[in-house]
Amino acid sequence: MSFGFLIYPGVEELDFQGPWEMVGMWHKYANGPAPCLVARNLDPVRCAHGMRVLPDSDFASVGQLSHLLIPGGFAAFDEMNQSDICDFVRGHSLAGTTLMSVCSGSFILLGSNVLTGRRACTNWKVIGKLREAGIEVVKERYTRDGPVWTSAGVSAGIDMLLAYIAVTQGEDVASTVQLHAEYFPEGRVYRNSRGEQPVPSYVTQA
């Protein structure tokens, strides 16, 4: 098995780095799939906040992936209209690859015709935009609809990956990954100077 992480110029760093860490721990400590970075070519990719990363494979050479994660960022709204990236995602969907998105990566799934008839999560800022496209959007940290997993914004991808591991591999494996990643969120929500909690509604409803 191989777990692909799609990257493109302007991609949000933590959208793929957080889930990458979970998959990396899964691979190292529990025989999970090997993670790899996939882009349209092998040129360095400059991310949303300036980090530059090197792809491991391009679309033509990566082969069939068992999993493919699509991260987001503002650049996703341009990429969802690019035929090469959408053809790549759609081709893997048709081949039975487990697809995942983080944040606005859901819009690349939308542009690839993967979300038709499915429920999905996305970044709280663009819930309305995804609903206007005819998608049933749920205000949750992550959700699953068949072979497609989607999460809310940025850090939510970490929780989605842990949940995916627990569902598909069992809680013993998920526990191993969580321990080695030392990912135990404290659950603290900070207030602003007005005493408000500026968080997405699904956080306060949980």
N, C-alpha and C positions, 0 to 999 in steps of 0.2 A: 504494500500500500504506500501511496505517496500523498502528502497533504500539501496542496498548492495554495499559496497566498498571492493573490493578484495585486500588483502594484502598478502605479501610473503617476505621472507628474502631478503634484499637489495632493497626493493621498495623505490622509491624517495618520501620523505616526503611530499613536497608541492603538488605533483601530486594528492594525495588524500585528504590532509588536506584543500587545497583551496576549492575544490568542496564540501567537507564535511561542511565547514562553510556556503556555499550558501544553501545547503540542510537543514542544521540545522536551519538557519533563516527562510527558507520556511516552515519548520515543525512547528516552534515556533510561527510565526506571521501570517501564511496564510494557516494553515491546510494541509501542504504538507506531504509527506511520511516520516516515521521515518528512520533515517540513522542507519546503523549497519556495523561493520567491520567483514568481513568474511575471514577465512583462512582455510588451509587444516586441521589444528588441533588448539587446544586452547592454545598452548604454546606461550609465548611472542615472538613477531616478531621484530627483530632488523633491522632497516631501513638503507638506504644508508649512512646517515650521523651520525649514531649511536643512534638515538632515538629508544626506545623500546616501543611498543604498545601492548595492549592486545586485541585479537579478541573477539567479542561478540558471534560469532557462528562459527561452522566448516561446511564443505561442507555437512556432513551427516545430520546435525540438523537444518540448516537454513530455509529449506522449500522453497517455490516458492517466488521469488522476483519480484516486479514490475519493478525495475530498477537495473542494475548492472554496476558499473564503474570499469574499469580495468586501474590502474595507471601503470607507467613505471619505468624506471631506467635501468642501465646496466644489472641487474639481470633478466630483462624480456626476454633476449635472451636465457637464460637457461630455464626459466619457460615455454617458448613457446613450448618446446619439452617434457614437463612433461604431461603424459597422464591424471593424476588426475585433474590438473587445466584446461586442454583443454576440458576434458569431462564435467566438471562443467560449463564452459562458453558455450559450444555447447548445452548442455542440456537446459540452460536457453534461449538461442537463439531460439531453436526449440519450446519452450513453449510460445514464444511471448514476452519475457522480452525486454524492451528497453535497449540496450547495449551502453556503452560509453567507450572510451579510452582516456587517456591523455599520450602525449609524446610517448615513445616506447612501451606503453601498446598496441598499434596497432599491435605489433608483436605477442602478445598473442591472439588477435583476429585472426591474420593470421594463427597461429598454430592451432586454433580451427575451421578453415575453415569457418569463419564468413565473411571475407572480399572478398571472391570470387565474382567477377563481380561488386564490389562496389568501389566508390571513397573514399579516406581517407586522413587524415592529419597525420603527425607524427613530431617528433623532427627534426629540420633542419639538424642535423648531420647525420641522417640515412635515408633521403629521397631517396637517390640512392639505398640503400639496399632494401627498400620496393618496389621500382619500379622494381628492378631486380627480385623480387618475383612475378611479373606480376600484381601488383596492380596499379591502376590509382591514383597517389598521387597529391594532390592539395596543392599549397603553400598558405595556408590561416590560419587564427588563429584557425578556427574550421570549420567543415563541417558536413552536414547531408546527409545520403543516406538511405532512408526508416527508419527503426527502429534503425539504427546504427549511432551514433554520434561519431566523432573523433576530437581530437584537436592536435595542435602543442605542443611544449614542456612546461612542468612544470607549469608556471603560466597561460598558455592558458586555462587550465581546468576551471578556475574561470569564464572566459568569456563564455566558452561553456555552463556551467551550467546556467548562467544568461540568455543566449539566449534560452536555452531549456525551461526554466520557462516562458519566454516571449511568445514563440511560443505555448506552450501547455496550459498555464494558463492565458495568457494575460499580457499586459504591466503594468497593475495596480499591479498585484502580483509581477512581476519582480522589479517594482519600490520600493515596500515595502521591498523586500529582499535586494536590493542594498542600500537602505537608512540605514537599520539596520546593515548591514555589513560595512557601510561607505566606499564602494568601488567605488571610483571615480578617476580612473587613470589620472595622470596629463599629460601623453603623452610625457614626456621628454625623449630624447635619449642621453646618455652620449657619448662623443667622447674619443678616446684614445689619447696618447701623440703625435701621428702623425697627429692628426686632422681627423682621420677616424671614421666612425660609424660602428663598428663591429656588425651588426645586420643581421638577416635572410632577404632574399630578399623581402619577402612578407610585411615586416614592412615598408621598404622604398617605396614600390609600392602602399601602401594603401593611 
